[in-house]
Amino acid sequence: MASASSLYTSSSGVSSKQDKVYAAQAWKNIQERDASRGRNIDLDREGEEHGYVLDAWNLRRSLGLPDGAAIKTTHDGETVLIPQPSDDPQDPLNWPLRKKNLILFIVCLVSFTADFGSAIGAITLLPQTMEWRLSPDTINHSVAGNVFMLGAGGLFVVAFSAYFGRLPVLLFFHSLSLGMTAWCAAATSFESFMTARILQGFFSVAGAAGGLMQIKDMYYYHQHPRAINIWSFAVILSPFLGPFCGAWIITKYSWNWCFWTLAIIDAVCWIMIVFCMDETFYRRDALPHLASQRSSRFLRLVGIEQWRKSLIGNSLGQAVSRPLIAISKLPVLLITVYYFFTFAWVIGINTTISIFIIPMYRWGPKQLALEFLAPIVSTIIGQAVGHWLHDFIGKMYARRHNGRIDPEARLIVNLIALPIIIAGMVVMGYCLQYRWHYMTLAIGWALHNFGIMLVTVGINAYLLDAYPEGAGEVSAWINFGRTTGGFVVGYFQLKWAATMGTKNQFGIEASIVAAASVIIVILLAFGQKLRHAQGSMQFATN
């Protein structure tokens, strides 16, 4: 094969615009020739359109390739690697597993801080009302503002990442998040605190909204469900661990230490980003000469290398339009609406549960903290079950469909989780209405959160399979649906309960979740047709 550099550089050694056009066309011709031999096939696009095939023999047969066609597989030869990695050692798909897992851990930790910090504010509400002599409803506006900005900030994260690169945006956003958290801790007035909280929400969401980008960049298709399961675990666990830790902190220290604790965690994340993270974006649609010209990790950290060497390849207009193109696809819009109506009650319950149960059981902060163990433990169990369940469903689906896994197969788990979520919500409503034992409440809460954990992985895996070129964009819209639902519910959850009682309130909420699940049924039946009718996202770069 002709070398990339020889294609890209003219005989005089000077790269001209005409040379670049010629090189791009020559490289396209080489790719088409190699595709006929089984190399450089876009298996992401093939899977998006026709379903993913992990068996090499079945894949050759479905693509009409000869038996000797070169297809890269795992070391045991049993699983096709999707996408096919390049021969470049700088390709994130070729990085050592320990490097990939370290980066995933950092992304998960950064993701954890967003909702941890948001939810811990629900615990500081009462001491702040006494310090600033304001009503709880007024103080709660800082929580609502923070939650809303978690959703809005995510859309900016993915747009900026498509222009500047994943790494510099993560560093920039998290640096400002650290500063805003310290401001929250040091605030001496409610006005100052609320300003800091709103800005903190906007800048803290880089991991929670964009984590799917790094997962897609580094891991193969068959590894996605487990990687998403780990990342989702951090996102779902954080809003429960926040109040759990905060309740213990305020028993001995001032509310400020809730945010100083978060600032310490943010500082650890910042250090790990600076010393351990790397740019995960790799242009598979570009000449190898362009894709692999990496030199300095520090310059990539601050975005200089991406800018100088055009490693990203999007104009500002193209980058900004990506989230809008993504939400124009009906499956993305429908999943965002579905998650809005499904996850909203998680945030609503989490931010108001203390107002119900503290007077009901005559509890203090310590007892309240222990009740939060129910959703924490159920999240851990959900992560453990999901580690195997999502792969199991995929394998069973492939057996029934000639070795092919359609993206919609990822949504089957949502129907499994639906009765679990509904049962949990109904039990919680009855417990709060009739003052049942707190352990019964814990069981209902645990059931609800266990189902939510399964649902979250299912919809992220579905949209990633359906639109692999838009990993960040679909992740940001899912995050937007999640946080916006919680923002809206926070304004009427308590009034609703006071008007009709928690039994009816939670019953209606469970009915809304059931109604929203009709979207899942529609996508299972017609999702593939909808995707084919609208086509892929057709971004400038993948």
C-alpha positions in Angstrom: 0.0 0.0 0.0 1.3 3.5 -0.7 2.4 5.3 2.3 0.2 8.1 3.7 3.0 10.6 3.8 3.9 10.0 0.1 0.3 10.5 -0.8 0.1 13.7 1.2 3.3 15.5 0.2 4.2 16.7 -3.3 7.5 15.9 -5.0 8.9 19.3 -4.0 8.1 18.6 -0.4 5.6 21.3 -0.1 1.9 20.4 0.6 -0.4 22.4 -1.6 -4.2 22.4 -1.6 -4.2 20.5 -4.9 -1.9 17.9 -3.4 -4.3 17.4 -0.5 -7.2 16.9 -2.8 -5.3 14.4 -4.8 -4.1 12.6 -1.7 -7.7 12.4 -0.3 -9.0 11.0 -3.6 -6.1 8.5 -3.7 -6.7 7.4 -0.2 -10.4 6.9 -0.9 -9.4 4.7 -3.9 -7.1 2.7 -1.7 -9.9 2.2 1.0 -12.3 1.0 -1.7 -9.8 -1.5 -3.0 -8.9 -2.7 0.5 -12.6 -3.0 1.4 -13.0 -5.6 -1.3 -10.3 -7.6 0.5 -11.9 -7.2 3.9 -9.8 -4.3 5.1 -10.9 -0.8 6.1 -14.6 -1.8 6.1 -16.8 0.6 8.1 -18.4 -2.0 10.3 -19.9 0.7 12.5 -21.9 1.9 9.5 -22.7 -1.7 8.4 -24.0 -2.4 12.0 -26.0 0.8 12.1 -27.8 0.0 8.9 -28.1 -3.8 9.0 -27.2 -5.0 12.5 -23.9 -6.0 14.1 -22.3 -9.3 13.4 -19.6 -10.6 15.8 -18.9 -13.9 14.1 -16.2 -13.6 11.4 -17.6 -16.4 9.2 -21.1 -14.9 9.3 -19.7 -11.4 8.6 -17.8 -12.5 5.5 -20.9 -14.3 4.2 -23.2 -11.3 4.9 -20.8 -8.9 3.2 -20.0 -11.2 0.3 -16.3 -11.4 1.1 -14.0 -14.3 0.2 -13.0 -16.7 3.0 -9.5 -15.3 3.1 -10.6 -11.7 3.6 -8.7 -10.1 6.4 -11.0 -9.3 9.3 -9.5 -8.4 12.7 -10.9 -10.3 15.6 -10.1 -10.8 19.3 -7.1 -13.0 20.1 -9.2 -16.2 20.3 -10.6 -15.5 16.9 -14.2 -15.7 18.0 -15.3 -12.0 18.1 -15.0 -9.5 15.2 -13.6 -6.1 16.3 -16.0 -3.3 15.6 -14.8 -0.9 14.5 -11.8 -2.4 12.8 -8.7 -0.8 14.4 -6.0 0.7 12.4 -2.3 -0.4 12.5 -1.4 2.8 14.3 -0.3 2.3 17.9 -1.7 5.8 18.7 -5.2 4.6 17.8 -7.1 4.6 21.1 -8.6 1.2 20.1 -5.0 -0.1 20.2 -4.1 1.3 23.6 -3.2 -1.1 26.4 -6.3 -2.2 28.3 -4.9 -0.7 31.5 -4.7 2.7 29.9 -8.2 2.5 28.6 -9.5 1.4 32.0 -7.7 4.2 33.8 -9.2 6.8 31.5 -12.7 5.2 31.9 -12.1 5.4 35.7 -11.3 9.1 35.5 -14.3 9.8 33.3 -16.5 7.9 35.8 -15.1 9.9 38.7 -15.7 13.2 36.9 -19.2 12.0 36.1 -19.8 11.1 39.7 -19.0 14.6 40.9 -21.8 16.3 38.9 -24.9 14.7 40.5 -23.1 14.1 43.8 -22.6 17.8 44.1 -26.1 18.6 43.0 -27.8 16.2 45.4 -25.7 17.1 48.4 -27.4 20.5 48.2 -30.6 18.9 49.3 -29.0 18.1 52.7 -27.6 21.5 53.3 -30.9 23.1 52.7 -32.1 23.1 56.4 -28.9 24.5 58.0 -28.8 27.2 55.3 -32.4 28.3 56.0 -31.4 28.9 59.7 -28.1 30.7 58.7 -29.6 33.0 56.1 -33.2 33.1 57.6 -34.8 32.2 54.3 -37.6 29.7 53.6 -36.7 26.2 52.4 -38.5 26.9 49.1 -36.3 29.9 48.5 -33.1 28.0 49.2 -34.3 25.1 47.0 -34.1 27.4 44.0 -30.3 26.9 44.1 -30.9 23.1 43.8 -33.3 23.6 40.9 -30.9 26.0 39.1 -28.1 23.6 39.5 -30.1 20.6 38.1 -31.2 22.5 35.1 -27.7 23.6 34.2 -26.5 20.0 34.4 -28.7 19.4 31.3 -27.9 22.6 29.4 -24.1 22.3 30.0 -23.9 18.9 28.5 -25.0 20.2 25.1 -22.1 22.7 25.1 -19.7 20.0 26.2 -20.2 17.8 23.2 -20.3 20.8 20.7 -17.0 22.2 22.1 -15.5 18.7 22.1 -16.2 18.3 18.4 -14.3 21.6 17.8 -11.5 21.7 20.4 -11.2 18.0 21.3 -12.4 15.8 24.2 -9.4 16.4 26.5 -9.1 20.2 26.6 -12.8 20.6 27.0 -12.8 18.1 29.9 -9.9 20.0 31.5 -11.5 23.4 31.0 -14.9 22.5 32.3 -13.6 20.6 35.3 -11.2 23.3 36.2 -14.1 25.8 36.4 -16.2 23.3 38.2 -13.6 23.0 40.9 -13.5 26.7 41.2 -17.3 27.0 41.4 -17.4 24.3 44.1 -14.9 26.1 46.2 -17.0 29.3 45.8 -20.0 27.4 47.0 -18.1 26.3 50.1 -16.9 29.8 50.9 -20.1 31.6 50.1 -21.4 33.9 52.9 -24.7 35.0 51.4 -27.5 33.2 49.5 -27.1 35.3 46.4 -23.4 34.4 46.2 -24.1 30.7 46.9 -26.9 30.5 44.3 -24.7 32.1 41.6 -21.9 29.6 42.3 -24.3 26.7 42.3 -25.8 27.5 38.9 -22.3 27.9 37.4 -21.2 24.7 39.1 -24.0 22.8 37.5 -23.0 24.0 34.1 -19.3 23.2 34.3 -19.5 20.0 36.3 -21.3 17.9 33.7 -18.4 17.2 31.3 -18.1 13.5 32.3 -21.8 12.8 32.9 -22.9 14.2 29.5 -19.9 13.3 27.4 -18.7 10.0 28.9 -20.2 8.0 26.0 -17.7 9.7 23.7 -14.6 8.2 25.4 -16.3 4.8 25.6 -16.9 4.8 21.9 -13.4 6.1 21.1 -11.6 3.4 23.2 -13.7 0.2 23.3 -15.0 -2.2 20.7 -18.7 -2.8 20.1 -18.7 -6.1 22.1 -17.2 -4.2 25.1 -19.7 -1.3 25.0 -22.5 -2.7 27.3 -20.1 -3.4 30.2 -18.2 -0.1 29.8 -21.5 1.8 29.7 -22.7 -0.2 32.7 -19.7 1.0 34.7 -20.1 4.6 33.6 -23.8 4.6 34.3 -23.2 3.1 37.7 -21.2 6.3 38.6 -23.9 8.5 37.3 -26.8 6.7 39.0 -25.0 6.1 42.3 -23.8 9.7 42.8 -27.2 11.4 43.6 -27.7 9.0 46.5 -24.2 8.9 47.8 -24.3 12.7 48.0 -27.1 13.0 50.6 -25.7 9.9 52.4 -22.3 11.6 52.9 -23.8 15.1 53.4 -26.1 13.9 56.2 -23.2 12.5 58.2 -21.1 15.7 57.6 -23.7 18.1 58.9 -24.1 16.2 62.2 -20.5 17.3 63.2 -19.5 20.1 60.9 -21.1 23.1 59.1 -22.8 22.8 55.8 -19.8 24.4 54.1 -17.9 21.2 54.6 -20.3 19.3 52.3 -18.9 21.5 49.5 -15.3 21.4 50.7 -15.5 17.6 50.5 -16.8 17.9 47.0 -14.0 20.3 46.2 -11.4 17.8 47.4 -12.9 15.1 45.1 -12.9 17.6 42.3 -9.2 18.4 42.9 -8.3 14.7 42.8 -10.1 14.5 39.5 -8.3 17.5 38.2 -4.9 16.0 39.1 -5.8 12.8 37.4 -7.0 14.6 34.2 -3.7 16.6 34.1 -1.4 13.6 34.6 -3.2 10.6 33.2 -5.8 11.6 30.6 -5.2 11.7 26.9 -7.1 12.8 23.8 -9.4 9.8 22.8 -10.7 11.2 19.5 -9.1 9.6 16.4 -10.2 10.4 12.9 -10.9 7.1 11.1 -12.1 9.0 8.0 -8.8 10.8 7.5 -5.5 10.0 6.0 -3.3 8.0 8.4 -0.8 10.8 8.2 -3.4 13.2 9.7 -4.9 10.7 12.2 -1.6 9.7 13.8 0.5 12.9 14.0 0.5 13.0 17.8 3.6 14.3 19.6 3.0 16.0 23.0 0.4 14.9 25.5 0.7 18.3 27.3 -0.1 20.2 24.1 -3.1 17.9 23.6 -4.2 18.6 27.2 -4.5 22.3 26.5 -5.8 21.9 22.9 -2.8 23.3 21.0 -1.9 20.2 19.2 -5.5 19.5 18.1 -5.6 23.0 16.7 -2.2 23.2 15.0 -2.5 19.8 13.3 -6.2 19.7 12.6 -6.7 16.5 14.6 -10.4 17.2 15.1 -11.5 18.4 11.6 -14.8 20.2 12.4 -15.5 23.8 11.8 -17.2 25.8 14.5 -20.5 25.7 12.6 -20.3 22.0 12.1 -19.5 21.4 15.7 -22.4 23.5 17.0 -24.8 21.9 14.5 -24.1 18.3 15.7 -26.4 18.3 18.7 -29.2 19.8 16.6 -28.7 17.1 13.9 -28.8 14.4 16.6 -32.1 15.5 18.1 -33.7 15.7 14.6 -33.5 11.9 14.5 -36.7 10.5 15.8 -35.2 7.7 17.8 -33.0 10.2 19.7 -36.0 12.5 20.3 -38.2 9.6 21.5 -35.5 8.2 23.9 -35.0 11.7 25.3 -38.7 12.1 26.0 -38.9 8.5 27.4 -36.0 9.2 29.8 -37.5 12.6 30.8 -40.7 10.8 32.0 -38.9 7.8 33.5 -36.0 9.4 35.4 -37.7 12.6 36.5 -39.2 10.8 39.6 -35.7 9.6 40.7 -34.6 13.2 41.2 -38.0 14.2 42.5 -37.9 11.5 45.2 -34.3 12.1 46.0 -34.7 15.8 46.6 -37.9 15.6 48.6 -37.8 12.3 50.5 -36.2 13.9 53.6 -39.2 16.2 54.0 -41.5 13.2 54.1 -39.7 10.8 56.3 -37.9 13.0 58.9 -41.2 14.0 60.6 -42.9 10.7 59.9 -40.3 8.6 61.7 -38.9 11.4 63.9 -35.5 10.9 62.5 -32.3 12.9 62.5 -29.6 13.3 59.9 -28.0 9.9 60.8 -31.1 7.9 60.3 -31.8 9.7 57.1 -28.4 8.8 55.8 -28.9 5.2 56.6 -32.2 5.1 54.6 -30.2 6.2 51.6 -28.3 2.9 51.8 -31.4 1.3 50.0 -30.9 3.0 46.6 -27.1 2.8 47.0 -27.1 -1.0 47.6 -29.7 -1.5 44.8 -27.5 0.5 42.4 -24.6 -1.8 43.2 -26.7 -4.8 42.6 -28.1 -3.4 39.4 -24.5 -2.8 38.2 -23.5 -6.4 39.0 -26.6 -7.9 37.3 -26.2 -5.6 34.3 -22.6 -6.7 33.9 -23.9 -10.0 32.6 -27.6 -9.3 31.7 -27.0 -6.9 28.8 -24.5 -9.3 27.1 -26.8 -12.2 27.7 -29.7 -10.5 26.0 -27.5 -9.6 23.1 -26.3 -13.2 22.7 -29.8 -14.6 22.9 -31.0 -12.1 20.3 -28.1 -13.0 18.0 -29.0 -16.7 18.2 -32.5 -16.0 17.0 -31.5 -13.6 14.2 -28.7 -15.5 12.4 -25.9 -14.0 14.4 -27.0 -10.4 13.9 -27.7 -7.9 16.7 -29.9 -5.0 15.8 -29.5 -1.8 17.9 -33.1 -2.2 19.0 -32.1 -5.4 20.9 -30.6 -3.2 23.6 -34.1 -2.0 24.5 -35.4 -5.4 25.5 -34.0 -4.9 29.0 -36.3 -1.8 29.4 -39.3 -4.0 29.3 -37.8 -6.3 31.9 -37.2 -3.3 34.2 -40.6 -1.8 33.8 -42.6 -3.9 36.3 -39.7 -3.6 38.8 -39.8 0.2 38.6 -43.6 0.4 38.8 -43.7 -2.0 41.8 -41.1 0.1 43.6 -43.0 3.3 43.1 -46.3 1.9 44.2 -44.8 0.4 47.4 -43.2 3.8 48.2 -46.5 5.6 47.7 -48.3 3.3 50.1 -45.5 3.5 52.7 -45.5 7.2 52.8 -49.4 7.4 52.8 -50.0 4.8 55.5 -46.7 5.2 57.5 -45.5 1.7 57.0 -42.3 0.4 58.4 -39.2 2.2 57.0 -37.7 -1.1 55.8 -40.7 -1.5 53.5 -40.0 2.0 52.2 -36.4 0.9 51.7 -37.5 -2.1 49.6 -39.7 0.0 47.4 -36.9 2.6 46.9 -34.4 -0.2 46.1 -36.7 -1.8 43.5 -37.3 1.5 41.8 -33.6 2.3 41.6 -32.6 -1.2 40.5 -34.9 -0.9 37.5 -33.6 2.6 36.6 -30.0 1.3 36.5 -31.0 -1.3 33.9 -33.0 1.2 31.9 -30.1 3.7 31.8 -27.6 1.3 30.3 -30.2 0.0 27.8 -31.0 3.4 26.3 -27.4 4.5 26.1 -26.3 1.3 24.5 -29.2 1.5 22.0 -28.5 5.0 20.8 -24.8 4.3 20.6 -25.4 1.3 18.4 -28.0 3.2 16.3 -25.8 6.2 15.8 -22.2 5.3 16.5 -21.0 8.5 14.8 -22.9 10.6 17.4 -21.9 9.1 20.7 -21.4 12.4 22.4 -24.5 14.0 21.0 -26.9 11.2 22.0 -25.3 11.0 25.4 -25.8 14.8 25.9 -29.5 14.5 24.9 -30.1 11.6 27.3 -28.5 13.6 30.0 -30.7 16.6 29.1 -33.8 14.5 29.4 -32.7 13.1 32.7 -31.9 16.4 34.4 -34.7 18.4 32.8 -37.2 16.0 34.1 -35.8 16.3 37.6 -35.8 20.1 37.3 -39.5 20.2 36.4 -40.7 17.7 39.0 -38.9 19.5 41.8 -41.4 22.4 41.5 -44.6 20.4 42.1 -43.6 17.1 43.9 -44.4 18.3 47.4 -47.6 20.2 46.4 -48.8 17.2 44.5 -48.4 15.0 47.5 -50.1 17.5 49.8 -53.1 17.7 47.4 -53.9 14.1 46.7 -51.7 12.0 49.1 -48.6 10.1 48.2 -50.5 6.9 47.3 -52.3 8.6 44.4 -49.2 10.7 43.6 -46.8 7.8 43.2 -49.6 5.8 41.5 -49.9 8.5 38.8 -46.2 8.7 38.5 -46.0 4.9 38.0 -48.7 5.2 35.3 -46.7 7.9 33.5 -43.6 5.6 33.5 -45.8 2.8 32.0 -47.2 5.2 29.4 -43.7 6.4 28.4 -42.7 2.7 27.9 -45.0 2.7 24.9 -42.1 4.5 23.2 -39.9 1.5 23.8 -42.5 -0.8 22.2 -42.7 1.5 19.2 -39.0 1.6 18.8 -38.7 -2.2 19.1 -41.3 -2.6 16.4 -40.4 0.3 14.1 -37.1 1.7 15.2 -35.1 0.2 12.4 -37.5 1.6 9.8 -37.4 5.1 11.4 -33.6 5.0 11.3 -33.4 3.9 7.7 -36.0 6.5 6.7 -34.0 9.4 8.2 -30.5 8.0 7.6 -27.4 8.4 9.6 -26.3 11.7 11.1 -23.7 12.4 8.3 -21.3 14.4 10.4 -18.2 15.9 8.9 -16.0 13.7 11.1 -16.5 10.4 12.9 
